[in-house]
């Protein structure tokens, strides 16, 4: 029987292995009876097989040693690679720290420059705005409004912003020297205020919520803002009382207006309070 490593694969039973070896040896087993048994042949087979096992053990041992050497060599190579990677990682980490410090330094400089630019730009913007208002003020002083912003109906929002600021400035001027220009600015102020209220009224009749919100935001800085609210309250009640039960009409009106005022006015609670007061005074108390 040839001796190979496959004979010793798990599960291995030594007794079974010896029995098979004796059974396959001529004269070594029970085949042929007691007369056929030859102990010399069996001993010779055992001696030869032991020698084969020794040779097999030597081959396996050499293979194990070779694999151990290869494993040891590869372990050293792997250890060197790990050390190289650790050194590379350390260098990369140092570069990252340097980059992070550089980024922090640049960010600090940028913030500082931003503060400096803001410190320079804010007075500059104020100076530009003051110069622009002085130009418009001179037009009122000369009595001729040449700027397109005062003559173009599409720029009424921009004109309203300018005239509102000029109106505040004019109030601080002495009356004896600037009475004429103060009167002109006040006249333009009231004229634009009237136009804005008319525009708001027209937008409300057309149901243009966006335009109503835009005009109301401009009028917020004018004295006529309260009048704009009064106009809205008056118009929203037109045609609202059609049923015999006025309280049912009031409930429907309040539900509709409550949703709308939140989209139009910046203080919807105040508008709703005025609406309820108007309903109470003009409908419920009658």
Steps between C-alpha positions, in 0.01 A plus 500: 500500500651832393560738787374852432380790710141435386495183712519711817219743423237545768334301639804269551477171695838335571352156579301498178811611310705202638216257429478611137879477463506143640199393293660618173834332575523145348519256793439769750125469544244230567448419133591135424476393864773454756721309253523803271611736779866604462628720785830569319321657205284703736808615693678587178198698381483686833874582485473624141188697582666659802787605275254651254332684786837641609570618146152651480557673833830643372334630183218656699748651747704652216182641351397640839842659546482648151154640571616636836795673333271642233253614766780659704634676191156628401436611860819708488400651166155577634649656814722722281199602292303583816791711627520680165125564510524628857778739401300615196192545718700702751636724224148542356365586845772761548416649161133501595577683824709756311220543245240537776713764672547680169125491430429638848756775443349590162146491644605737778653736245188482281274579797724790594499632144122453486460709815727767356312502169169520681633786709598682181201397289226590750596870523550501124150362442359758737688774318370375164145486637536849645631633168211336317245655736670839465464474122127435532472773765658750256231414245232598751704808585513598130131422458555259209487121550720375216581150630325211331410350835249782565351493150479127428186335647677162498755635752248612758646264760850649464356853494305429819818387678682819394219740586446335839867561588491856364186566703681396819797723409275795418339486843840575656561809284418853625165620368600859426774404252355183348124553519459480122696177453337347809159571347602344166633186668186474715282541191688225317486285814121525519465455124700175503313387809171557320624314191612205709164478677324514162730226370427290808126550454517401133709193581247396767215527252697286253585248772877539446633395840866535399456860384300584812778363719765697307311831523412446867869445579586836337214681676613359834750788531241764407250674722223378271555134589207510742281643223609210277378257767170688527452481122569127508248444782234702318549321168511149645153557649344606171239242400579285803159532669257324268322256736222556747727377778766771537702289744544227239624764254739636764644153568561436128652849456739460794617158381574636151670819618701326773677289237557798270637754750778259596618510138468877457581682825797469733271531806188295414378495862460879500310493171266227624437696820404808296273288279319353800463847651356630172256208478389555859446874458340495154304172497438352843420825684265623228 
